[in-house]
Amino acid sequence: MTERKQANTVEELENFPFKTFAEFKKAALEGVAGLGVDRSVAMNWSYSGGLYASGSVKFKATTFMLLPFISVIGLIVYIFVTGSWWLFLSIPLIVILYFMFHPSAGMIFGPIRSFFIGLVFVGIAYSLYASIPWMLALSISLALIWYGQKSVYANGSKHLIEAANVHEDLLCKLWQRKAANVQYFNGDYYWVDHKQVDGKYVHYDE
């Protein structure tokens, strides 16, 4: 099987919906179309300091990635300082919610995930109103776990899209590796090997 040559310009790309990088940038600027990226690829790009990823992007990715663990350490410190030993019983709940709060878990748990996220913030509000320190500590810890997992992917996607909108070679690399797609405001989208136009799915190999 012949290895596909790495393209460095939009003109070299297969099935890209724009003829030039300038046309794509113009459409993105006008809001006609925009770039979408694989969030796992984006997270790895930001965390590992990939092509055109700045030091600040990597720092933020590392911070967001560590935030859930820092929050648990903070809760453990609170337990030892206050002597609220029974809060160790919440560890299984924290582990379960750690996985449930992952962005991809939304496809599995749906409304149940949203309910628990909402419940965490209700817990923060109620514990402040009723002056319940242990509930506040637990709720803040869970909120930071949710925020860290959400933000590490959102941060990576945001900055990767910004970089790909500026650097043509990065856009080409993402496109060829099936890590990026072009989405139109009307719902049409294009990938390197398929597209969906007017609600109809078309695979280019078919």
C-alpha positions as CSV (number, residue, x, y, z in Angstrom):
1,M,0.0,0.0,0.0
2,T,1.4,3.4,-1.0
3,E,1.9,5.8,1.9
4,R,0.1,9.1,1.4
5,K,2.4,12.0,1.0
6,Q,2.1,14.7,3.6
7,A,0.5,17.8,2.1
8,N,1.6,21.3,3.1
9,T,-1.0,23.3,1.1
10,V,-4.7,23.1,0.8
11,E,-4.4,22.6,-3.0
12,E,-2.7,19.3,-2.3
13,L,-5.5,17.9,-0.1
14,E,-8.0,15.3,-1.1
15,N,-11.7,16.2,-0.8
16,F,-11.1,19.5,1.0
17,P,-14.2,21.7,0.3
18,F,-12.1,24.8,-0.5
19,K,-9.6,25.3,-3.3
20,T,-7.2,27.5,-1.3
21,F,-6.3,28.3,2.3
22,A,-7.3,31.9,1.6
23,E,-10.8,30.8,0.6
24,F,-11.1,28.7,3.8
25,K,-9.9,31.5,6.0
26,K,-12.4,33.9,4.4
27,A,-15.3,31.5,4.9
28,A,-14.2,31.0,8.5
29,L,-13.9,34.7,9.1
30,E,-17.4,35.3,7.6
31,G,-18.9,32.5,9.7
32,V,-19.9,30.5,6.6
33,A,-17.9,27.5,7.7
34,G,-15.6,26.6,10.5
35,L,-13.1,23.9,11.5
36,G,-13.9,21.1,13.9
37,V,-11.2,18.9,15.5
38,D,-11.0,15.6,17.3
39,R,-11.0,16.7,20.9
40,S,-8.7,13.8,22.0
41,V,-6.2,14.8,19.3
42,A,-6.6,18.4,20.5
43,M,-6.0,17.5,24.1
44,N,-2.9,15.5,23.3
45,W,-1.6,18.3,21.0
46,S,-2.0,21.0,23.7
47,Y,-0.6,18.8,26.6
48,S,2.4,17.5,24.7
49,G,3.2,20.9,23.1
50,G,2.5,19.9,19.5
51,L,3.2,21.9,16.3
52,Y,2.6,25.6,17.0
53,A,1.4,25.0,20.5
54,S,2.7,27.7,22.7
55,G,4.1,27.3,26.2
56,S,1.1,28.9,27.7
57,V,-1.2,26.5,25.9
58,K,0.8,23.5,27.3
59,F,0.8,25.1,30.8
60,K,-3.0,25.5,30.8
61,A,-3.5,21.9,29.5
62,T,-1.3,20.5,32.2
63,T,-3.1,22.6,34.9
64,F,-6.5,21.5,33.8
65,M,-5.3,17.9,33.6
66,L,-4.0,18.0,37.2
67,L,-6.9,19.9,38.6
68,P,-9.1,16.8,39.4
69,F,-6.2,15.2,41.4
70,I,-5.3,18.5,43.1
71,S,-9.0,18.8,44.2
72,V,-9.0,15.3,45.7
73,I,-5.7,16.1,47.6
74,G,-7.3,19.3,48.9
75,L,-10.3,17.3,50.1
76,I,-8.0,14.8,51.9
77,V,-6.1,17.7,53.5
78,Y,-9.5,19.1,54.7
79,I,-10.4,15.7,56.2
80,F,-7.2,15.5,58.2
81,V,-7.4,19.1,59.3
82,T,-11.0,18.9,60.5
83,G,-11.0,15.3,61.5
84,S,-14.0,14.6,59.3
85,W,-12.9,11.0,58.8
86,W,-16.3,9.8,57.5
87,L,-15.7,11.8,54.4
88,F,-13.4,9.1,53.2
89,L,-16.6,7.2,52.5
90,S,-17.1,9.6,49.6
91,I,-14.0,8.3,47.8
92,P,-16.0,5.7,45.8
93,L,-18.5,8.4,44.8
94,I,-15.7,10.6,43.7
95,V,-14.2,7.8,41.6
96,I,-17.5,7.1,39.9
97,L,-18.2,10.8,39.2
98,Y,-14.7,11.3,37.9
99,F,-15.5,8.9,35.0
100,M,-19.1,10.2,34.7
101,F,-17.9,13.8,34.4
102,H,-15.6,13.0,31.5
103,P,-17.0,14.8,28.4
104,S,-17.3,11.6,26.4
105,A,-19.5,10.2,29.1
106,G,-22.3,12.5,28.0
107,M,-23.0,10.0,25.2
108,I,-23.4,7.2,27.7
109,F,-25.1,8.8,30.7
110,G,-26.9,11.7,29.0
111,P,-29.3,13.4,31.4
112,I,-28.0,11.4,34.4
113,R,-24.6,13.1,33.9
114,S,-26.2,16.5,33.6
115,F,-28.3,15.8,36.8
116,F,-25.2,15.1,38.9
117,I,-23.3,18.1,37.5
118,G,-26.3,20.3,38.5
119,L,-26.5,18.6,41.9
120,V,-22.9,19.5,42.6
121,F,-23.6,23.2,42.1
122,V,-26.8,23.0,44.1
123,G,-24.6,21.4,46.8
124,I,-22.2,24.4,46.7
125,A,-25.1,26.9,46.9
126,Y,-26.9,25.1,49.7
127,S,-23.8,24.5,51.8
128,L,-23.0,28.2,51.6
129,Y,-26.6,29.1,52.6
130,A,-26.8,26.6,55.4
131,S,-23.1,26.9,56.5
132,I,-22.2,23.2,56.1
133,P,-18.4,23.1,55.6
134,W,-18.0,19.4,54.8
135,M,-20.7,19.6,52.1
136,L,-19.0,22.7,50.6
137,A,-15.6,21.0,50.6
138,L,-16.9,17.9,48.9
139,S,-19.0,19.9,46.4
140,I,-16.1,22.1,45.4
141,S,-13.9,19.1,45.0
142,L,-16.4,17.5,42.6
143,A,-16.9,20.8,40.8
144,L,-13.2,21.1,40.1
145,I,-13.1,17.5,38.8
146,W,-15.8,18.4,36.4
147,Y,-14.2,21.7,35.4
148,G,-10.8,20.2,34.9
149,Q,-12.0,17.4,32.6
150,K,-14.2,19.7,30.7
151,S,-11.6,22.4,30.3
152,V,-8.6,20.3,29.2
153,Y,-10.5,19.2,26.1
154,A,-12.2,22.6,25.5
155,N,-8.8,24.4,25.9
156,G,-7.1,22.0,23.5
157,S,-9.8,22.2,20.8
158,K,-10.0,26.1,21.0
159,H,-6.3,26.6,20.6
160,L,-5.8,23.9,18.0
161,I,-8.5,25.4,15.8
162,E,-7.0,28.8,16.2
163,A,-3.6,27.5,15.2
164,A,-4.9,25.5,12.2
165,N,-6.8,28.7,11.0
166,V,-3.4,30.4,10.8
167,H,-1.0,27.7,9.9
168,E,-1.8,25.9,6.6
169,D,0.6,23.0,7.1
170,L,-1.0,22.2,10.5
171,L,-4.5,22.2,8.9
172,C,-3.3,19.9,6.2
173,K,-1.8,17.5,8.7
174,L,-5.0,17.3,10.7
175,W,-7.1,16.9,7.6
176,Q,-5.0,14.0,6.3
177,R,-5.0,12.3,9.7
178,K,-8.9,12.5,9.9
179,A,-8.5,14.7,13.0
180,A,-10.3,17.7,11.5
181,N,-13.5,18.4,9.5
182,V,-15.1,21.5,8.0
183,Q,-18.6,22.3,9.2
184,Y,-20.9,24.7,7.4
185,F,-23.5,26.8,9.2
186,N,-26.3,24.9,7.4
187,G,-25.3,21.6,9.0
188,D,-23.2,20.2,6.1
189,Y,-19.8,18.8,7.0
190,Y,-16.8,17.4,5.2
191,W,-14.2,14.9,6.3
192,V,-11.2,13.6,4.3
193,D,-13.1,10.4,3.4
194,H,-16.8,11.3,3.6
195,K,-19.2,14.2,3.7
196,Q,-22.8,14.9,4.7
197,V,-24.6,17.3,2.5
198,D,-28.4,18.1,2.7
199,G,-28.7,15.3,5.3
200,K,-27.2,12.7,2.9
201,Y,-24.1,10.8,3.9
202,V,-21.6,10.1,1.1
203,H,-18.4,8.1,1.5
204,Y,-15.9,8.9,-1.2
205,D,-14.9,5.3,-1.7
206,E,-18.4,4.2,-2.5
